């Protein structure tokens, strides 16, 4: 991945999240629904990695891991989100789901 941006990641419920990034002076938001349900979590500093702006469109699925102190998510388009959790959670949980860029 040749391009990066920094943003935030917030679980807005036990099964949904929002990741927001500033990419070349534009705000890009990826909103997703995940399984299994888990307690809410957040990260104030998440790194987005991508190759081209076209990867920041559409409705790619994702999979990843949350915990104990980190999050790591990969979208089916090849985009990744990584960062440290604001508060540790007790275990590493593998999540998967679908989302969309706005």
MDAnalysis code that builds the backbone (N, CA, C; Angstrom):
import MDAnalysis as mda
import numpy as np

u = mda.Universe.empty(306, n_residues=102, atom_resindex=np.repeat(np.arange(102), 3), trajectory=True)
u.add_TopologyAttr("name", ["N", "CA", "C"] * 102)
u.add_TopologyAttr("resid", np.arange(1, 103))
u.add_TopologyAttr("resname", ["UNK", "UNK", "UNK", "UNK", "UNK", "UNK", "UNK", "UNK", "UNK", "UNK", "UNK", "UNK", "UNK", "UNK", "UNK", "UNK", "UNK", "UNK", "UNK", "UNK", "UNK", "UNK", "UNK", "UNK", "UNK", "UNK", "UNK", "UNK", "UNK", "UNK", "UNK", "UNK", "UNK", "UNK", "UNK", "UNK", "UNK", "UNK", "UNK", "UNK", "UNK", "UNK", "UNK", "UNK", "UNK", "UNK", "UNK", "UNK", "UNK", "UNK", "UNK", "UNK", "UNK", "UNK", "UNK", "UNK", "UNK", "UNK", "UNK", "UNK", "UNK", "UNK", "UNK", "UNK", "UNK", "UNK", "UNK", "UNK", "UNK", "UNK", "UNK", "UNK", "UNK", "UNK", "UNK", "UNK", "UNK", "UNK", "UNK", "UNK", "UNK", "UNK", "UNK", "UNK", "UNK", "UNK", "UNK", "UNK", "UNK", "UNK", "UNK", "UNK", "UNK", "UNK", "UNK", "UNK", "UNK", "UNK", "UNK", "UNK", "UNK", "UNK"])
u.atoms.positions = np.array([
    [0.851, -1.175, 0.000],
    [0.000, 0.000, 0.000],
    [0.897, 1.239, 0.000],
    [0.637, 2.100, -0.933],
    [1.534, 3.230, -1.087],
    [1.019, 4.538, -0.500],
    [-0.265, 4.611, -0.178],
    [-0.811, 5.854, 0.361],
    [-1.403, 5.594, 1.741],
    [-1.305, 6.601, 2.616],
    [-1.820, 6.462, 3.977],
    [-2.591, 7.714, 4.381],
    [-3.440, 7.539, 5.377],
    [-4.166, 8.641, 6.006],
    [-4.421, 8.237, 7.450],
    [-4.602, 9.221, 8.305],
    [-4.881, 8.964, 9.709],
    [-6.317, 9.363, 10.016],
    [-6.940, 8.599, 10.911],
    [-8.314, 8.910, 11.272],
    [-8.705, 8.284, 12.585],
    [-10.011, 8.113, 12.774],
    [-10.557, 7.540, 14.003],
    [-11.419, 6.333, 13.674],
    [-11.605, 5.484, 14.671],
    [-12.417, 4.276, 14.526],
    [-13.242, 4.144, 15.792],
    [-14.568, 4.059, 15.664],
    [-15.444, 3.970, 16.826],
    [-16.521, 2.918, 16.617],
    [-16.626, 1.984, 17.557],
    [-17.758, 1.049, 17.560],
    [-18.955, 1.839, 18.082],
    [-19.934, 2.063, 17.221],
    [-21.090, 2.874, 17.584],
    [-22.174, 2.065, 18.288],
    [-22.029, 0.736, 18.251],
    [-22.906, -0.174, 18.989],
    [-22.132, -1.482, 19.141],
    [-22.792, -2.518, 19.619],
    [-22.110, -3.802, 19.790],
    [-21.912, -4.541, 18.463],
    [-22.480, -3.998, 17.356],
    [-22.329, -4.645, 16.048],
    [-22.053, -3.673, 14.902],
    [-21.823, -2.389, 15.172],
    [-21.567, -1.420, 14.099],
    [-20.381, -0.529, 14.448],
    [-19.730, 0.005, 13.396],
    [-18.632, 0.934, 13.626],
    [-18.574, 1.970, 12.519],
    [-17.839, 3.049, 12.815],
    [-17.530, 4.095, 11.851],
    [-16.033, 4.343, 11.876],
    [-15.429, 4.396, 10.702],
    [-14.021, 4.778, 10.566],
    [-13.996, 6.017, 9.682],
    [-13.395, 7.095, 10.175],
    [-13.392, 8.372, 9.463],
    [-11.959, 8.834, 9.241],
    [-11.652, 9.225, 8.006],
    [-10.293, 9.628, 7.634],
    [-10.341, 10.890, 6.783],
    [-9.283, 11.687, 6.847],
    [-9.118, 12.805, 5.939],
    [-8.119, 12.375, 4.865],
    [-8.606, 12.291, 3.637],
    [-7.798, 11.843, 2.507],
    [-7.726, 12.992, 1.500],
    [-6.548, 13.574, 1.359],
    [-6.340, 14.678, 0.414],
    [-7.414, 15.747, 0.572],
    [-7.577, 16.245, 1.789],
    [-8.506, 17.327, 2.142],
    [-9.985, 16.954, 2.024],
    [-10.296, 15.687, 1.845],
    [-11.691, 15.238, 1.809],
    [-11.915, 14.221, 2.923],
    [-13.068, 14.286, 3.564],
    [-13.403, 13.325, 4.613],
    [-13.997, 12.084, 3.964],
    [-13.411, 10.925, 4.280],
    [-13.914, 9.630, 3.813],
    [-14.351, 8.837, 5.038],
    [-15.555, 8.258, 4.963],
    [-16.096, 7.501, 6.085],
    [-16.490, 6.106, 5.627],
    [-16.025, 5.102, 6.378],
    [-16.429, 3.722, 6.130],
    [-17.271, 3.290, 7.327],
    [-18.506, 2.898, 7.065],
    [-19.426, 2.450, 8.110],
    [-19.676, 0.969, 7.896],
    [-19.525, 0.174, 8.977],
    [-19.674, -1.262, 8.838],
    [-20.509, -1.901, 9.920],
    [-21.005, -3.091, 9.613],
    [-21.706, -3.947, 10.570],
    [-20.891, -5.215, 10.718],
    [-20.640, -5.642, 11.966],
    [-19.774, -6.800, 12.180],
    [-20.414, -7.852, 13.068],
    [-19.864, -9.050, 12.970],
    [-20.220, -10.186, 13.818],
    [-18.909, -10.760, 14.317],
    [-18.866, -11.355, 15.462],
    [-19.921, -11.448, 16.468],
    [-20.048, -10.133, 17.240],
    [-21.162, -9.938, 17.949],
    [-21.308, -8.750, 18.781],
    [-20.235, -8.718, 19.876],
    [-19.809, -7.511, 20.231],
    [-18.824, -7.353, 21.300],
    [-19.024, -5.990, 21.953],
    [-18.360, -5.776, 23.081],
    [-18.489, -4.491, 23.750],
    [-17.917, -3.389, 22.861],
    [-18.353, -2.161, 23.082],
    [-17.898, -1.055, 22.257],
    [-16.415, -0.766, 22.517],
    [-15.775, -0.204, 21.524],
    [-14.347, 0.101, 21.583],
    [-14.078, 1.267, 20.649],
    [-12.896, 1.864, 20.759],
    [-12.552, 2.973, 19.869],
    [-11.044, 3.135, 19.774],
    [-10.646, 3.893, 18.768],
    [-9.252, 4.265, 18.583],
    [-9.218, 5.682, 18.026],
    [-8.508, 6.563, 18.705],
    [-8.417, 7.949, 18.264],
    [-7.382, 8.142, 17.166],
    [-6.563, 7.121, 16.909],
    [-5.553, 7.238, 15.860],
    [-5.419, 5.907, 15.119],
    [-6.043, 5.853, 13.937],
    [-6.022, 4.662, 13.097],
    [-5.369, 5.044, 11.773],
    [-4.538, 4.149, 11.248],
    [-3.907, 4.383, 9.963],
    [-4.663, 3.638, 8.872],
    [-4.999, 4.351, 7.826],
    [-5.622, 3.805, 6.624],
    [-4.517, 3.627, 5.594],
    [-4.435, 2.448, 4.979],
    [-3.475, 2.207, 3.897],
    [-4.242, 1.760, 2.655],
    [-3.882, 2.354, 1.513],
    [-4.549, 2.033, 0.253],
    [-3.603, 2.336, -0.906],
    [-3.912, 1.817, -2.089],
    [-3.094, 2.057, -3.278],
    [-3.650, 3.161, -4.161],
    [-4.975, 3.214, -4.294],
    [-5.580, 4.219, -5.173],
    [-6.901, 4.708, -4.588],
    [-7.301, 5.952, -4.910],
    [-8.564, 6.483, -4.400],
    [-9.775, 5.635, -4.765],
    [-9.710, 4.891, -5.874],
    [-10.824, 4.029, -6.273],
    [-11.125, 2.930, -5.272],
    [-10.146, 2.600, -4.416],
    [-10.382, 1.598, -3.369],
    [-11.252, 2.139, -2.238],
    [-11.455, 3.458, -2.193],
    [-12.216, 4.084, -1.115],
    [-13.639, 4.378, -1.564],
    [-14.189, 3.472, -2.349],
    [-15.548, 3.570, -2.876],
    [-16.250, 2.229, -2.724],
    [-17.566, 2.250, -2.794],
    [-18.322, 1.006, -2.851],
    [-18.635, 0.400, -1.497],
    [-18.874, -0.906, -1.519],
    [-19.343, -1.630, -0.340],
    [-18.517, -2.893, -0.110],
    [-17.221, -2.754, 0.140],
    [-16.396, -3.948, 0.355],
    [-16.661, -4.619, 1.704],
    [-16.605, -5.933, 1.706],
    [-16.678, -6.703, 2.953],
    [-15.342, -6.563, 3.679],
    [-15.281, -7.042, 4.919],
    [-14.043, -6.944, 5.684],
    [-13.921, -8.106, 6.657],
    [-12.701, -8.288, 7.149],
    [-12.443, -9.204, 8.260],
    [-11.282, -8.616, 9.044],
    [-11.146, -9.055, 10.289],
    [-10.056, -8.522, 11.094],
    [-10.089, -9.014, 12.522],
    [-9.216, -8.406, 13.329],
    [-9.124, -8.738, 14.748],
    [-9.160, -7.464, 15.580],
    [-9.877, -7.557, 16.702],
    [-9.945, -6.466, 17.668],
    [-9.438, -7.012, 18.995],
    [-8.487, -6.329, 19.635],
    [-8.003, -6.716, 20.964],
    [-6.578, -7.211, 20.922],
    [-6.005, -7.405, 21.951],
    [-6.310, -6.909, 23.283],
    [-6.089, -5.390, 23.331],
    [-5.049, -4.917, 22.639],
    [-4.761, -3.485, 22.625],
    [-4.750, -2.889, 21.223],
    [-5.003, -3.707, 20.179],
    [-4.905, -3.228, 18.796],
    [-6.123, -3.622, 17.972],
    [-6.293, -2.934, 16.869],
    [-7.280, -3.348, 15.883],
    [-6.583, -3.458, 14.532],
    [-7.014, -4.425, 13.752],
    [-6.460, -4.650, 12.425],
    [-7.576, -5.185, 11.542],
    [-7.943, -4.421, 10.532],
    [-9.051, -4.791, 9.652],
    [-8.593, -4.685, 8.202],
    [-8.965, -5.665, 7.392],
    [-8.649, -5.648, 5.963],
    [-9.949, -5.734, 5.176],
    [-10.148, -4.780, 4.279],
    [-11.321, -4.787, 3.410],
    [-11.051, -5.679, 2.202],
    [-12.102, -6.180, 1.577],
    [-11.939, -7.042, 0.405],
    [-11.279, -6.307, -0.759],
    [-11.275, -4.992, -0.722],
    [-10.621, -4.180, -1.753],
    [-9.120, -4.053, -1.526],
    [-8.627, -4.600, -0.397],
    [-7.209, -4.532, -0.077],
    [-6.838, -3.418, 0.879],
    [-7.754, -2.509, 1.169],
    [-7.524, -1.413, 2.114],
    [-7.373, -1.984, 3.520],
    [-6.499, -1.387, 4.340],
    [-6.351, -1.823, 5.730],
    [-6.533, -0.658, 6.690],
    [-7.048, -0.983, 7.894],
    [-7.128, -0.058, 9.027],
    [-6.341, -0.709, 10.160],
    [-5.410, 0.003, 10.771],
    [-4.684, -0.517, 11.934],
    [-4.514, 0.595, 12.955],
    [-4.521, 0.218, 14.233],
    [-4.308, 1.210, 15.283],
    [-4.376, 0.605, 16.659],
    [-4.036, 1.421, 17.646],
    [-4.114, 1.025, 19.053],
    [-5.480, 1.383, 19.614],
    [-6.059, 0.493, 20.392],
    [-7.332, 0.774, 21.050],
    [-7.129, 1.816, 22.152],
    [-8.130, 2.654, 22.358],
    [-8.056, 3.646, 23.439],
    [-8.060, 2.973, 24.801],
    [-8.808, 1.877, 24.920],
    [-8.886, 1.098, 26.155],
    [-8.776, -0.376, 25.781],
    [-7.924, -1.096, 26.479],
    [-7.746, -2.523, 26.195],
    [-9.043, -3.292, 26.438],
    [-9.223, -4.363, 25.672],
    [-10.335, -5.279, 25.914],
    [-9.739, -6.622, 26.337],
    [-10.509, -7.494, 26.985],
    [-9.933, -8.681, 27.615],
    [-9.416, -9.783, 26.692],
    [-9.819, -9.799, 25.428],
    [-9.415, -10.906, 24.541],
    [-9.348, -10.415, 23.104],
    [-8.656, -11.153, 22.252],
    [-8.636, -10.874, 20.817],
    [-9.871, -11.530, 20.205],
    [-10.625, -10.759, 19.438],
    [-11.845, -11.255, 18.816],
    [-11.735, -11.080, 17.310],
    [-11.988, -12.133, 16.566],
    [-12.002, -12.068, 15.105],
    [-13.386, -11.616, 14.668],
    [-13.421, -10.563, 13.839],
    [-14.700, -10.052, 13.351],
    [-14.747, -10.129, 11.828],
    [-15.959, -10.041, 11.291],
    [-16.167, -10.007, 9.850],
    [-17.480, -9.308, 9.585],
    [-17.654, -8.823, 8.377],
    [-18.903, -8.158, 8.044],
    [-18.829, -7.399, 6.740],
    [-19.745, -6.438, 6.604],
    [-19.843, -5.640, 5.398],
    [-19.977, -4.182, 5.776],
    [-19.616, -3.329, 4.834],
    [-19.713, -1.901, 5.088],
    [-19.759, -1.129, 3.781],
    [-19.750, 0.201, 3.905],
    [-19.774, 1.044, 2.723],
    [-19.033, 2.350, 2.975],
    [-18.452, 2.885, 1.906],
    [-17.757, 4.177, 1.939],
    [-18.736, 5.295, 1.642],
    [-18.534, 6.420, 2.290],
    [-19.312, 7.632, 1.999],
    [-18.366, 8.808, 1.983],
])
